[in-house]
Amino acid sequence: FIEDDEELSHMMIPIFNVFVKEVFYAPTLQAAKAILDEQNIDLIFTDIHLKNENGLDFVKEIRTINEELPIVVLS
């Protein structure tokens, strides 16, 4: 789950935990990339607008590595 709004993250993570085994949280794209390097990720939720970053650019980058990983873009 990639979201730079800490308050929103604290609200959303418990909801995600109802549906998935484990949630990894990244407030930045750099943190998200580090998680992707370390963990086996089955689904990505990313915000479009992050501080000084763009979630859509991240999606494009991920697609060059993995075309099948499900990605949900939040606005």
All heavy atoms as a GROMACS GRO file, in nm:
protein
  612
    1PHE      N    1   0.085  -0.117   0.000
    1PHE     CA    2   0.000   0.000   0.000
    1PHE      C    3   0.089   0.123   0.000
    1PHE      O    4   0.168   0.142   0.092
    1PHE     CB    5  -0.092  -0.004   0.122
    1PHE     CG    6  -0.180   0.117   0.138
    1PHE    CD1    7  -0.254   0.165   0.032
    1PHE    CD2    8  -0.190   0.180   0.259
    1PHE    CE1    9  -0.336   0.276   0.047
    1PHE    CE2   10  -0.271   0.290   0.276
    1PHE     CZ   11  -0.345   0.339   0.171
    2ILE      N   12   0.079   0.203  -0.105
    2ILE     CA   13   0.165   0.320  -0.119
    2ILE      C   14   0.077   0.444  -0.102
    2ILE      O   15  -0.010   0.471  -0.185
    2ILE     CB   16   0.235   0.324  -0.256
    2ILE    CG1   17   0.308   0.192  -0.281
    2ILE    CG2   18   0.330   0.442  -0.264
    2ILE    CD1   19   0.347   0.171  -0.425
    3GLU      N   20   0.103   0.517   0.005
    3GLU     CA   21   0.023   0.636   0.036
    3GLU      C   22   0.106   0.728   0.124
    3GLU      O   23   0.162   0.685   0.224
    3GLU     CB   24  -0.105   0.594   0.109
    3GLU     CG   25  -0.188   0.707   0.163
    3GLU     CD   26  -0.238   0.804   0.056
    3GLU    OE1   27  -0.311   0.761  -0.034
    3GLU    OE2   28  -0.200   0.923   0.064
    4ASP      N   29   0.113   0.855   0.086
    4ASP     CA   30   0.193   0.949   0.164
    4ASP      C   31   0.113   1.018   0.275
    4ASP      O   32   0.171   1.082   0.361
    4ASP     CB   33   0.258   1.054   0.074
    4ASP     CG   34   0.158   1.135  -0.007
    4ASP    OD1   35   0.039   1.099  -0.008
    4ASP    OD2   36   0.200   1.234  -0.069
    5ASP      N   37  -0.017   1.001   0.277
    5ASP     CA   38  -0.102   1.059   0.382
    5ASP      C   39  -0.108   0.960   0.498
    5ASP      O   40  -0.176   0.857   0.492
    5ASP     CB   41  -0.241   1.087   0.326
    5ASP     CG   42  -0.332   1.154   0.427
    5ASP    OD1   43  -0.319   1.129   0.549
    5ASP    OD2   44  -0.420   1.230   0.382
    6GLU      N   45  -0.037   0.992   0.605
    6GLU     CA   46  -0.025   0.900   0.718
    6GLU      C   47  -0.160   0.872   0.784
    6GLU      O   48  -0.190   0.759   0.821
    6GLU     CB   49   0.074   0.956   0.820
    6GLU     CG   50   0.110   0.856   0.928
    6GLU     CD   51   0.219   0.909   1.019
    6GLU    OE1   52   0.304   0.987   0.974
    6GLU    OE2   53   0.218   0.869   1.136
    7GLU      N   54  -0.242   0.974   0.797
    7GLU     CA   55  -0.373   0.956   0.860
    7GLU      C   56  -0.460   0.860   0.779
    7GLU      O   57  -0.524   0.771   0.833
    7GLU     CB   58  -0.443   1.092   0.875
    7GLU     CG   59  -0.574   1.084   0.950
    7GLU     CD   60  -0.635   1.222   0.971
    7GLU    OE1   61  -0.561   1.320   0.987
    7GLU    OE2   62  -0.759   1.229   0.971
    8LEU      N   63  -0.464   0.879   0.649
    8LEU     CA   64  -0.540   0.789   0.561
    8LEU      C   65  -0.486   0.648   0.569
    8LEU      O   66  -0.562   0.551   0.572
    8LEU     CB   67  -0.537   0.840   0.417
    8LEU     CG   68  -0.610   0.754   0.314
    8LEU    CD1   69  -0.759   0.742   0.348
    8LEU    CD2   70  -0.591   0.813   0.175
    9SER      N   71  -0.355   0.635   0.574
    9SER     CA   72  -0.292   0.503   0.583
    9SER      C   73  -0.336   0.430   0.709
    9SER      O   74  -0.367   0.310   0.705
    9SER     CB   75  -0.140   0.516   0.583
    9SER     OG   76  -0.098   0.572   0.461
   10HIS      N   77  -0.340   0.501   0.821
   10HIS     CA   78  -0.381   0.440   0.947
   10HIS      C   79  -0.527   0.393   0.941
   10HIS      O   80  -0.563   0.297   1.009
   10HIS     CB   81  -0.361   0.536   1.064
   10HIS     CG   82  -0.219   0.553   1.103
   10HIS    ND1   83  -0.140   0.450   1.150
   10HIS    CD2   84  -0.138   0.663   1.100
   10HIS    CE1   85  -0.019   0.495   1.175
   10HIS    NE2   86  -0.015   0.624   1.144
   11MET      N   87  -0.609   0.457   0.859
   11MET     CA   88  -0.748   0.415   0.844
   11MET      C   89  -0.761   0.297   0.747
   11MET      O   90  -0.842   0.208   0.768
   11MET     CB   91  -0.834   0.532   0.794
   11MET     CG   92  -0.851   0.641   0.896
   11MET     SD   93  -0.967   0.773   0.847
   11MET     CE   94  -0.926   0.806   0.678
   12MET      N   95  -0.681   0.297   0.641
   12MET     CA   96  -0.696   0.197   0.535
   12MET      C   97  -0.631   0.063   0.567
   12MET      O   98  -0.684  -0.043   0.529
   12MET     CB   99  -0.639   0.252   0.404
   12MET     CG  100  -0.714   0.371   0.349
   12MET     SD  101  -0.886   0.335   0.308
   12MET     CE  102  -0.864   0.220   0.173
   13ILE      N  103  -0.519   0.063   0.633
   13ILE     CA  104  -0.446  -0.062   0.658
   13ILE      C  105  -0.530  -0.163   0.735
   13ILE      O  106  -0.534  -0.281   0.695
   13ILE     CB  107  -0.310  -0.034   0.724
   13ILE    CG1  108  -0.217   0.032   0.621
   13ILE    CG2  109  -0.249  -0.162   0.780
   13ILE    CD1  110  -0.086   0.083   0.676
   14PRO      N  111  -0.604  -0.126   0.839
   14PRO     CA  112  -0.689  -0.226   0.905
   14PRO      C  113  -0.797  -0.283   0.813
   14PRO      O  114  -0.832  -0.401   0.824
   14PRO     CB  115  -0.752  -0.148   1.022
   14PRO     CG  116  -0.657  -0.036   1.047
   14PRO     CD  117  -0.601   0.000   0.913
   15ILE      N  118  -0.846  -0.201   0.721
   15ILE     CA  119  -0.945  -0.251   0.625
   15ILE      C  120  -0.880  -0.352   0.531
   15ILE      O  121  -0.936  -0.460   0.506
   15ILE     CB  122  -1.007  -0.134   0.546
   15ILE    CG1  123  -1.086  -0.044   0.640
   15ILE    CG2  124  -1.094  -0.186   0.431
   15ILE    CD1  125  -1.129   0.088   0.581
   16PHE      N  126  -0.763  -0.320   0.479
   16PHE     CA  127  -0.692  -0.415   0.392
   16PHE      C  128  -0.662  -0.545   0.465
   16PHE      O  129  -0.668  -0.653   0.407
   16PHE     CB  130  -0.562  -0.355   0.339
   16PHE     CG  131  -0.580  -0.241   0.243
   16PHE    CD1  132  -0.489  -0.137   0.239
   16PHE    CD2  133  -0.688  -0.235   0.155
   16PHE    CE1  134  -0.502  -0.032   0.149
   16PHE    CE2  135  -0.703  -0.132   0.066
   16PHE     CZ  136  -0.610  -0.030   0.063
   17ASN      N  137  -0.629  -0.536   0.594
   17ASN     CA  138  -0.595  -0.655   0.672
   17ASN      C  139  -0.711  -0.753   0.684
   17ASN      O  140  -0.689  -0.871   0.710
   17ASN     CB  141  -0.545  -0.616   0.811
   17ASN     CG  142  -0.398  -0.582   0.811
   17ASN    OD1  143  -0.318  -0.646   0.745
   17ASN    ND2  144  -0.362  -0.480   0.887
   18VAL      N  145  -0.832  -0.706   0.664
   18VAL     CA  146  -0.948  -0.795   0.665
   18VAL      C  147  -0.945  -0.888   0.544
   18VAL      O  148  -0.988  -1.003   0.550
   18VAL     CB  149  -1.080  -0.713   0.667
   18VAL    CG1  150  -1.201  -0.802   0.645
   18VAL    CG2  151  -1.091  -0.633   0.796
   19PHE      N  152  -0.889  -0.840   0.434
   19PHE     CA  153  -0.896  -0.911   0.308
   19PHE      C  154  -0.767  -0.982   0.265
   19PHE      O  155  -0.771  -1.069   0.179
   19PHE     CB  156  -0.937  -0.815   0.195
   19PHE     CG  157  -1.072  -0.755   0.219
   19PHE    CD1  158  -1.085  -0.626   0.269
   19PHE    CD2  159  -1.188  -0.828   0.194
   19PHE    CE1  160  -1.210  -0.570   0.293
   19PHE    CE2  161  -1.313  -0.774   0.217
   19PHE     CZ  162  -1.324  -0.644   0.267
   20VAL      N  163  -0.655  -0.943   0.322
   20VAL     CA  164  -0.527  -1.001   0.282
   20VAL      C  165  -0.450  -1.048   0.404
   20VAL      O  166  -0.475  -1.005   0.516
   20VAL     CB  167  -0.442  -0.902   0.200
   20VAL    CG1  168  -0.514  -0.860   0.072
   20VAL    CG2  169  -0.405  -0.780   0.283
   21LYS      N  170  -0.354  -1.136   0.379
   21LYS     CA  171  -0.274  -1.195   0.486
   21LYS      C  172  -0.184  -1.092   0.554
   21LYS      O  173  -0.172  -1.088   0.676
   21LYS     CB  174  -0.191  -1.309   0.428
   21LYS     CG  175  -0.106  -1.382   0.528
   21LYS     CD  176  -0.030  -1.494   0.461
   21LYS     CE  177   0.066  -1.561   0.557
   21LYS     NZ  178   0.142  -1.666   0.491
   22GLU      N  179  -0.118  -1.008   0.474
   22GLU     CA  180  -0.024  -0.911   0.528
   22GLU      C  181  -0.022  -0.786   0.440
   22GLU      O  182  -0.027  -0.796   0.318
   22GLU     CB  183   0.117  -0.972   0.535
   22GLU     CG  184   0.218  -0.888   0.605
   22GLU     CD  185   0.350  -0.961   0.627
   22GLU    OE1  186   0.367  -1.073   0.577
   22GLU    OE2  187   0.436  -0.905   0.695
   23VAL      N  188  -0.012  -0.671   0.504
   23VAL     CA  189  -0.005  -0.544   0.433
   23VAL      C  190   0.133  -0.483   0.458
   23VAL      O  191   0.177  -0.472   0.572
   23VAL     CB  192  -0.114  -0.445   0.481
   23VAL    CG1  193  -0.097  -0.310   0.413
   23VAL    CG2  194  -0.253  -0.501   0.455
   24PHE      N  195   0.198  -0.444   0.350
   24PHE     CA  196   0.323  -0.371   0.358
   24PHE      C  197   0.291  -0.226   0.322
   24PHE      O  198   0.229  -0.201   0.219
   24PHE     CB  199   0.428  -0.427   0.263
   24PHE     CG  200   0.466  -0.568   0.294
   24PHE    CD1  201   0.404  -0.674   0.229
   24PHE    CD2  202   0.562  -0.597   0.390
   24PHE    CE1  203   0.438  -0.804   0.258
   24PHE    CE2  204   0.596  -0.727   0.420
   24PHE     CZ  205   0.534  -0.832   0.353
   25TYR      N  206   0.336  -0.133   0.404
   25TYR     CA  207   0.305   0.008   0.383
   25TYR      C  208   0.430   0.084   0.343
   25TYR      O  209   0.537   0.068   0.403
   25TYR     CB  210   0.246   0.068   0.512
   25TYR     CG  211   0.241   0.218   0.509
   25TYR    CD1  212   0.160   0.285   0.418
   25TYR    CD2  213   0.319   0.294   0.596
   25TYR    CE1  214   0.156   0.423   0.415
   25TYR    CE2  215   0.315   0.432   0.594
   25TYR     CZ  216   0.234   0.496   0.503
   25TYR     OH  217   0.230   0.632   0.498
   26ALA      N  218   0.415   0.167   0.240
   26ALA     CA  219   0.526   0.252   0.194
   26ALA      C  220   0.474   0.395   0.176
   26ALA      O  221   0.381   0.417   0.098
   26ALA     CB  222   0.581   0.200   0.062
   27PRO      N  223   0.534   0.491   0.244
   27PRO     CA  224   0.493   0.631   0.226
   27PRO      C  225   0.556   0.698   0.104
   27PRO      O  226   0.515   0.805   0.064
   27PRO     CB  227   0.540   0.698   0.355
   27PRO     CG  228   0.657   0.616   0.399
   27PRO     CD  229   0.628   0.475   0.355
   28THR      N  230   0.657   0.632   0.045
   28THR     CA  231   0.725   0.686  -0.073
   28THR      C  232   0.747   0.575  -0.175
   28THR      O  233   0.743   0.456  -0.141
   28THR     CB  234   0.863   0.745  -0.038
   28THR    OG1  235   0.949   0.638   0.004
   28THR    CG2  236   0.852   0.852   0.070
   29LEU      N  237   0.774   0.614  -0.297
   29LEU     CA  238   0.802   0.514  -0.400
   29LEU      C  239   0.934   0.444  -0.374
   29LEU      O  240   0.948   0.324  -0.403
   29LEU     CB  241   0.801   0.579  -0.539
   29LEU     CG  242   0.666   0.637  -0.581
   29LEU    CD1  243   0.675   0.697  -0.721
   29LEU    CD2  244   0.556   0.533  -0.573
   30GLN      N  245   1.029   0.514  -0.319
   30GLN     CA  246   1.157   0.451  -0.284
   30GLN      C  247   1.135   0.340  -0.181
   30GLN      O  248   1.191   0.231  -0.193
   30GLN     CB  249   1.255   0.555  -0.231
   30GLN     CG  250   1.391   0.497  -0.197
   30GLN     CD  251   1.489   0.604  -0.147
   30GLN    OE1  252   1.455   0.720  -0.133
   30GLN    NE2  253   1.610   0.562  -0.121
   31ALA      N  254   1.053   0.366  -0.082
   31ALA     CA  255   1.021   0.264   0.018
   31ALA      C  256   0.946   0.148  -0.045
   31ALA      O  257   0.970   0.031  -0.011
   31ALA     CB  258   0.939   0.326   0.132
   32ALA      N  259   0.858   0.178  -0.139
   32ALA     CA  260   0.783   0.072  -0.208
   32ALA      C  261   0.877  -0.017  -0.289
   32ALA      O  262   0.862  -0.140  -0.289
   32ALA     CB  263   0.678   0.134  -0.299
   33LYS      N  264   0.972   0.043  -0.356
   33LYS     CA  265   1.069  -0.036  -0.434
   33LYS      C  266   1.151  -0.126  -0.344
   33LYS      O  267   1.179  -0.241  -0.379
   33LYS     CB  268   1.160   0.058  -0.514
   33LYS     CG  269   1.087   0.130  -0.626
   33LYS     CD  270   1.176   0.233  -0.692
   33LYS     CE  271   1.096   0.319  -0.788
   33LYS     NZ  272   1.177   0.425  -0.849
   34ALA      N  273   1.188  -0.077  -0.227
   34ALA     CA  274   1.264  -0.159  -0.132
   34ALA      C  275   1.180  -0.279  -0.086
   34ALA      O  276   1.231  -0.391  -0.076
   34ALA     CB  277   1.307  -0.074  -0.012
   35ILE      N  278   1.053  -0.256  -0.061
   35ILE     CA  279   0.964  -0.366  -0.021
   35ILE      C  280   0.952  -0.467  -0.135
   35ILE      O  281   0.958  -0.588  -0.113
   35ILE     CB  282   0.826  -0.312   0.020
   35ILE    CG1  283   0.838  -0.234   0.152
   35ILE    CG2  284   0.725  -0.427   0.035
   35ILE    CD1  285   0.713  -0.155   0.188
   36LEU      N  286   0.935  -0.418  -0.256
   36LEU     CA  287   0.924  -0.509  -0.372
   36LEU      C  288   1.049  -0.594  -0.390
   36LEU      O  289   1.041  -0.709  -0.434
   36LEU     CB  290   0.895  -0.430  -0.499
   36LEU     CG  291   0.752  -0.381  -0.515
   36LEU    CD1  292   0.743  -0.284  -0.632
   36LEU    CD2  293   0.657  -0.498  -0.535
   37ASP      N  294   1.164  -0.538  -0.356
   37ASP     CA  295   1.290  -0.612  -0.367
   37ASP      C  296   1.301  -0.721  -0.260
   37ASP      O  297   1.367  -0.822  -0.281
   37ASP     CB  298   1.410  -0.518  -0.354
   37ASP     CG  299   1.430  -0.431  -0.476
   37ASP    OD1  300   1.375  -0.463  -0.584
   37ASP    OD2  301   1.500  -0.329  -0.464
   38GLU      N  302   1.235  -0.700  -0.146
   38GLU     CA  303   1.250  -0.790  -0.032
   38GLU      C  304   1.135  -0.890  -0.016
   38GLU      O  305   1.155  -0.995   0.044
   38GLU     CB  306   1.259  -0.708   0.098
   38GLU     CG  307   1.379  -0.616   0.103
   38GLU     CD  308   1.509  -0.691   0.122
   38GLU    OE1  309   1.510  -0.790   0.194
   38GLU    OE2  310   1.610  -0.649   0.061
   39GLN      N  311   1.017  -0.856  -0.065
   39GLN     CA  312   0.898  -0.936  -0.038
   39GLN      C  313   0.835  -0.988  -0.167
   39GLN      O  314   0.851  -0.930  -0.273
   39GLN     CB  315   0.793  -0.851   0.038
   39GLN     CG  316   0.842  -0.792   0.167
   39GLN     CD  317   0.873  -0.898   0.272
   39GLN    OE1  318   0.812  -1.005   0.276
   39GLN    NE2  319   0.970  -0.870   0.358
   40ASN      N  320   0.756  -1.094  -0.152
   40ASN     CA  321   0.676  -1.145  -0.263
   40ASN      C  322   0.540  -1.077  -0.255
   40ASN      O  323   0.458  -1.109  -0.170
   40ASN     CB  324   0.662  -1.297  -0.252
   40ASN     CG  325   0.586  -1.356  -0.368
   40ASN    OD1  326   0.575  -1.293  -0.472
   40ASN    ND2  327   0.532  -1.474  -0.348
   41ILE      N  328   0.516  -0.980  -0.342
   41ILE     CA  329   0.395  -0.898  -0.339
   41ILE      C  330   0.295  -0.951  -0.440
   41ILE      O  331   0.328  -0.979  -0.554
   41ILE     CB  332   0.429  -0.750  -0.369
   41ILE    CG1  333   0.532  -0.696  -0.268
   41ILE    CG2  334   0.304  -0.664  -0.373
   41ILE    CD1  335   0.486  -0.696  -0.125
   42ASP      N  336   0.168  -0.964  -0.395
   42ASP     CA  337   0.062  -1.016  -0.480
   42ASP      C  338  -0.029  -0.909  -0.538
   42ASP      O  339  -0.103  -0.934  -0.633
   42ASP     CB  340  -0.026  -1.114  -0.401
   42ASP     CG  341   0.053  -1.235  -0.354
   42ASP    OD1  342   0.134  -1.288  -0.431
   42ASP    OD2  343   0.032  -1.276  -0.237
   43LEU      N  344  -0.028  -0.790  -0.477
   43LEU     CA  345  -0.119  -0.684  -0.518
   43LEU      C  346  -0.062  -0.551  -0.469
   43LEU      O  347  -0.011  -0.542  -0.357
   43LEU     CB  348  -0.257  -0.706  -0.454
   43LEU     CG  349  -0.363  -0.599  -0.467
   43LEU    CD1  350  -0.405  -0.580  -0.612
   43LEU    CD2  351  -0.485  -0.635  -0.382
   44ILE      N  352  -0.073  -0.448  -0.553
   44ILE     CA  353  -0.027  -0.314  -0.514
   44ILE      C  354  -0.145  -0.218  -0.518
   44ILE      O  355  -0.219  -0.214  -0.616
   44ILE     CB  356   0.083  -0.262  -0.609
   44ILE    CG1  357   0.208  -0.348  -0.599
   44ILE    CG2  358   0.115  -0.115  -0.580
   44ILE    CD1  359   0.316  -0.311  -0.698
   45PHE      N  360  -0.162  -0.142  -0.410
   45PHE     CA  361  -0.251  -0.027  -0.407
   45PHE      C  362  -0.160   0.094  -0.401
   45PHE      O  363  -0.075   0.104  -0.312
   45PHE     CB  364  -0.340  -0.027  -0.282
   45PHE     CG  365  -0.456  -0.119  -0.289
   45PHE    CD1  366  -0.445  -0.250  -0.246
   45PHE    CD2  367  -0.579  -0.075  -0.338
   45PHE    CE1  368  -0.553  -0.336  -0.251
   45PHE    CE2  369  -0.687  -0.161  -0.344
   45PHE     CZ  370  -0.675  -0.292  -0.300
   46THR      N  371  -0.176   0.188  -0.495
   46THR     CA  372  -0.093   0.308  -0.493
   46THR      C  373  -0.177   0.433  -0.518
   46THR      O  374  -0.272   0.432  -0.595
   46THR     CB  375   0.020   0.302  -0.596
   46THR    OG1  376   0.103   0.419  -0.583
   46THR    CG2  377  -0.030   0.293  -0.739
   47ASP      N  378  -0.141   0.538  -0.449
   47ASP     CA  379  -0.201   0.668  -0.471
   47ASP      C  380  -0.141   0.725  -0.600
   47ASP      O  381  -0.026   0.694  -0.635
   47ASP     CB  382  -0.169   0.759  -0.352
   47ASP     CG  383  -0.246   0.889  -0.354
   47ASP    OD1  384  -0.335   0.905  -0.440
   47ASP    OD2  385  -0.218   0.974  -0.270
   48ILE      N  386  -0.218   0.806  -0.670
   48ILE     CA  387  -0.164   0.872  -0.790
   48ILE      C  388  -0.070   0.985  -0.748
   48ILE      O  389   0.041   0.996  -0.796
   48ILE     CB  390  -0.276   0.930  -0.878
   48ILE    CG1  391  -0.354   0.819  -0.946
   48ILE    CG2  392  -0.218   1.024  -0.984
   48ILE    CD1  393  -0.469   0.868  -1.031
   49HIS      N  394  -0.119   1.069  -0.658
   49HIS     CA  395  -0.044   1.190  -0.620
   49HIS      C  396   0.027   1.167  -0.487
   49HIS      O  397  -0.036   1.160  -0.383
   49HIS     CB  398  -0.139   1.310  -0.608
   49HIS     CG  399  -0.214   1.337  -0.733
   49HIS    ND1  400  -0.155   1.388  -0.846
   49HIS    CD2  401  -0.344   1.318  -0.765
   49HIS    CE1  402  -0.244   1.401  -0.941
   49HIS    NE2  403  -0.360   1.358  -0.895
   50LEU      N  404   0.157   1.157  -0.495
   50LEU     CA  405   0.241   1.144  -0.377
   50LEU      C  406   0.328   1.268  -0.370
   50LEU      O  407   0.351   1.334  -0.472
   50LEU     CB  408   0.327   1.018  -0.386
   50LEU     CG  409   0.250   0.887  -0.402
   50LEU    CD1  410   0.340   0.779  -0.456
   50LEU    CD2  411   0.190   0.846  -0.269
   51LYS      N  412   0.379   1.300  -0.253
   51LYS     CA  413   0.466   1.417  -0.239
   51LYS      C  414   0.587   1.404  -0.332
   51LYS      O  415   0.667   1.312  -0.320
   51LYS     CB  416   0.514   1.431  -0.095
   51LYS     CG  417   0.403   1.464   0.001
   51LYS     CD  418   0.451   1.468   0.143
   51LYS     CE  419   0.333   1.486   0.236
   51LYS     NZ  420   0.365   1.455   0.373
   52ASN      N  421   0.596   1.496  -0.427
   52ASN     CA  422   0.708   1.501  -0.522
   52ASN      C  423   0.723   1.374  -0.605
   52ASN      O  424   0.830   1.350  -0.661
   52ASN     CB  425   0.839   1.532  -0.450
   52ASN     CG  426   0.833   1.661  -0.373
   52ASN    OD1  427   0.780   1.761  -0.421
   52ASN    ND2  428   0.884   1.660  -0.252
   53GLU      N  429   0.619   1.290  -0.611
   53GLU     CA  430   0.626   1.165  -0.687
   53GLU      C  431   0.492   1.142  -0.756
   53GLU      O  432   0.391   1.199  -0.719
   53GLU     CB  433   0.658   1.047  -0.596
   53GLU     CG  434   0.791   1.062  -0.523
   53GLU     CD  435   0.817   0.947  -0.428
   53GLU    OE1  436   0.734   0.926  -0.337
   53GLU    OE2  437   0.919   0.881  -0.444
   54ASN      N  438   0.493   1.052  -0.854
   54ASN     CA  439   0.374   1.022  -0.931
   54ASN      C  440   0.351   0.871  -0.931
   54ASN      O  441   0.435   0.796  -0.979
   54ASN     CB  442   0.391   1.075  -1.073
   54ASN     CG  443   0.267   1.058  -1.157
   54ASN    OD1  444   0.198   0.958  -1.150
   54ASN    ND2  445   0.238   1.158  -1.236
   55GLY      N  446   0.238   0.829  -0.877
   55GLY     CA  447   0.206   0.687  -0.872
   55GLY      C  448   0.195   0.624  -1.009
   55GLY      O  449   0.227   0.505  -1.026
   56LEU      N  450   0.152   0.699  -1.110
   56LEU     CA  451   0.140   0.643  -1.245
   56LEU      C  452   0.277   0.613  -1.305
   56LEU      O  453   0.293   0.514  -1.377
   56LEU     CB  454   0.060   0.736  -1.336
   56LEU     CG  455  -0.088   0.754  -1.298
   56LEU    CD1  456  -0.154   0.852  -1.391
   56LEU    CD2  457  -0.160   0.621  -1.298
   57ASP      N  458   0.375   0.696  -1.275
   57ASP     CA  459   0.512   0.667  -1.321
   57ASP      C  460   0.561   0.537  -1.257
   57ASP      O  461   0.629   0.458  -1.321
   57ASP     CB  462   0.607   0.782  -1.286
   57ASP     CG  463   0.580   0.906  -1.367
   57ASP    OD1  464   0.520   0.895  -1.476
   57ASP    OD2  465   0.619   1.016  -1.322
   58PHE      N  466   0.526   0.516  -1.132
   58PHE     CA  467   0.562   0.393  -1.062
   58PHE      C  468   0.497   0.272  -1.130
   58PHE      O  469   0.561   0.169  -1.150
   58PHE     CB  470   0.520   0.403  -0.916
   58PHE     CG  471   0.554   0.282  -0.835
   58PHE    CD1  472   0.685   0.251  -0.802
   58PHE    CD2  473   0.454   0.197  -0.790
   58PHE    CE1  474   0.716   0.140  -0.726
   58PHE    CE2  475   0.484   0.086  -0.714
   58PHE     CZ  476   0.616   0.057  -0.682
   59VAL      N  477   0.370   0.286  -1.167
   59VAL     CA  478   0.300   0.177  -1.236
   59VAL      C  479   0.371   0.143  -1.366
   59VAL      O  480   0.393   0.025  -1.398
   59VAL     CB  481   0.152   0.213  -1.261
   59VAL    CG1  482   0.086   0.112  -1.353
   59VAL    CG2  483   0.077   0.226  -1.130
   60LYS      N  484   0.408   0.244  -1.443
   60LYS     CA  485   0.480   0.221  -1.568
   60LYS      C  486   0.611   0.146  -1.544
   60LYS      O  487   0.647   0.056  -1.619
   60LYS     CB  488   0.508   0.353  -1.640
   60LYS     CG  489   0.385   0.419  -1.696
   60LYS     CD  490   0.420   0.553  -1.757
   60LYS     CE  491   0.296   0.630  -1.794
   60LYS     NZ  492   0.328   0.764  -1.844
   61GLU      N  493   0.682   0.186  -1.439
   61GLU     CA  494   0.808   0.121  -1.406
   61GLU      C  495   0.785  -0.026  -1.367
   61GLU      O  496   0.859  -0.115  -1.411
   61GLU     CB  497   0.876   0.195  -1.291
   61GLU     CG  498   1.012   0.142  -1.256
   61GLU     CD  499   1.080   0.223  -1.147
   61GLU    OE1  500   1.047   0.342  -1.129
   61GLU    OE2  501   1.167   0.165  -1.080
   62ILE      N  502   0.684  -0.051  -1.286
   62ILE     CA  503   0.654  -0.188  -1.244
   62ILE      C  504   0.616  -0.273  -1.366
   62ILE      O  505   0.655  -0.389  -1.376
   62ILE     CB  506   0.539  -0.191  -1.140
   62ILE    CG1  507   0.584  -0.123  -1.011
   62ILE    CG2  508   0.491  -0.333  -1.114
   62ILE    CD1  509   0.706  -0.184  -0.947
   63ARG      N  510   0.542  -0.215  -1.458
   63ARG     CA  511   0.500  -0.290  -1.577
   63ARG      C  512   0.619  -0.335  -1.663
   63ARG      O  513   0.609  -0.434  -1.735
   63ARG     CB  514   0.402  -0.208  -1.660
   63ARG     CG  515   0.264  -0.203  -1.599
   63ARG     CD  516   0.200  -0.341  -1.604
   63ARG     NE  517   0.079  -0.344  -1.526
   63ARG     CZ  518   0.061  -0.419  -1.418
   63ARG    NH1  519   0.157  -0.497  -1.374
   63ARG    NH2  520  -0.052  -0.419  -1.354
   64THR      N  521   0.730  -0.264  -1.657
   64THR     CA  522   0.847  -0.309  -1.733
   64THR      C  523   0.910  -0.432  -1.670
   64THR      O  524   0.978  -0.509  -1.736
   64THR     CB  525   0.954  -0.197  -1.744
   64THR    OG1  526   1.004  -0.166  -1.614
   64THR    CG2  527   0.898  -0.074  -1.811
   65ILE      N  528   0.883  -0.452  -1.539
   65ILE     CA  529   0.938  -0.565  -1.465
   65ILE      C  530   0.839  -0.680  -1.458
   65ILE      O  531   0.877  -0.796  -1.472
   65ILE     CB  532   0.976  -0.520  -1.322
   65ILE    CG1  533   1.079  -0.408  -1.326
   65ILE    CG2  534   1.024  -0.638  -1.238
   65ILE    CD1  535   1.096  -0.336  -1.194
   66ASN      N  536   0.712  -0.647  -1.435
   66ASN     CA  537   0.609  -0.748  -1.414
   66ASN      C  538   0.478  -0.700  -1.477
   66ASN      O  539   0.417  -0.607  -1.426
   66ASN     CB  540   0.592  -0.775  -1.265
   66ASN     CG  541   0.497  -0.888  -1.235
   66ASN    OD1  542   0.405  -0.915  -1.311
   66ASN    ND2  543   0.518  -0.953  -1.123
   67GLU      N  544   0.436  -0.765  -1.583
   67GLU     CA  545   0.314  -0.724  -1.653
   67GLU      C  546   0.188  -0.780  -1.590
   67GLU      O  547   0.078  -0.736  -1.624
   67GLU     CB  548   0.321  -0.767  -1.800
   67GLU     CG  549   0.428  -0.697  -1.878
   67GLU     CD  550   0.431  -0.741  -2.025
   67GLU    OE1  551   0.352  -0.829  -2.062
   67GLU    OE2  552   0.513  -0.687  -2.098
   68GLU      N  553   0.200  -0.876  -1.500
   68GLU     CA  554   0.084  -0.944  -1.447
   68GLU      C  555   0.046  -0.909  -1.303
   68GLU      O  556  -0.063  -0.942  -1.258
   68GLU     CB  557   0.104  -1.096  -1.457
   68GLU     CG  558   0.116  -1.141  -1.602
   68GLU     CD  559   0.128  -1.289  -1.616
   68GLU    OE1  560   0.089  -1.362  -1.522
   68GLU    OE2  561   0.173  -1.335  -1.720
   69LEU      N  562   0.133  -0.840  -1.233
   69LEU     CA  563   0.105  -0.804  -1.094
   69LEU      C  564  -0.015  -0.706  -1.092
   69LEU      O  565  -0.010  -0.602  -1.155
   69LEU     CB  566   0.228  -0.736  -1.031
   69LEU     CG  567   0.215  -0.688  -0.889
   69LEU    CD1  568   0.190  -0.804  -0.794
   69LEU    CD2  569   0.341  -0.614  -0.847
   70PRO      N  570  -0.122  -0.741  -1.020
   70PRO     CA  571  -0.237  -0.651  -1.013
   70PRO      C  572  -0.201  -0.522  -0.939
   70PRO      O  573  -0.135  -0.524  -0.835
   70PRO     CB  574  -0.340  -0.729  -0.933
   70PRO     CG  575  -0.296  -0.872  -0.937
   70PRO     CD  576  -0.146  -0.867  -0.951
   71ILE      N  577  -0.243  -0.409  -0.998
   71ILE     CA  578  -0.218  -0.278  -0.939
   71ILE      C  579  -0.348  -0.200  -0.938
   71ILE      O  580  -0.414  -0.188  -1.041
   71ILE     CB  581  -0.112  -0.201  -1.017
   71ILE    CG1  582   0.020  -0.277  -1.021
   71ILE    CG2  583  -0.091  -0.061  -0.957
   71ILE    CD1  584   0.126  -0.216  -1.111
   72VAL      N  585  -0.384  -0.149  -0.821
   72VAL     CA  586  -0.502  -0.064  -0.806
   72VAL      C  587  -0.452   0.077  -0.780
   72VAL      O  588  -0.374   0.100  -0.687
   72VAL     CB  589  -0.592  -0.112  -0.689
   72VAL    CG1  590  -0.710  -0.018  -0.671
   72VAL    CG2  591  -0.638  -0.254  -0.712
   73VAL      N  592  -0.498   0.172  -0.862
   73VAL     CA  593  -0.455   0.310  -0.848
   73VAL      C  594  -0.566   0.388  -0.778
   73VAL      O  595  -0.681   0.388  -0.823
   73VAL     CB  596  -0.423   0.373  -0.985
   73VAL    CG1  597  -0.382   0.518  -0.971
   73VAL    CG2  598  -0.313   0.293  -1.056
   74LEU      N  599  -0.530   0.452  -0.668
   74LEU     CA  600  -0.626   0.530  -0.590
   74LEU      C  601  -0.607   0.677  -0.619
   74LEU      O  602  -0.497   0.724  -0.640
   74LEU     CB  603  -0.602   0.506  -0.440
   74LEU     CG  604  -0.605   0.359  -0.397
   74LEU    CD1  605  -0.559   0.346  -0.253
   74LEU    CD2  606  -0.743   0.301  -0.414
   75SER      N  607  -0.717   0.749  -0.619
   75SER     CA  608  -0.711   0.892  -0.649
   75SER      C  609  -0.772   0.972  -0.536
   75SER      O  610  -0.858   0.927  -0.467
   75SER     CB  611  -0.787   0.918  -0.780
   75SER     OG  612  -0.802   1.054  -0.802
   0.00000   0.00000   0.00000
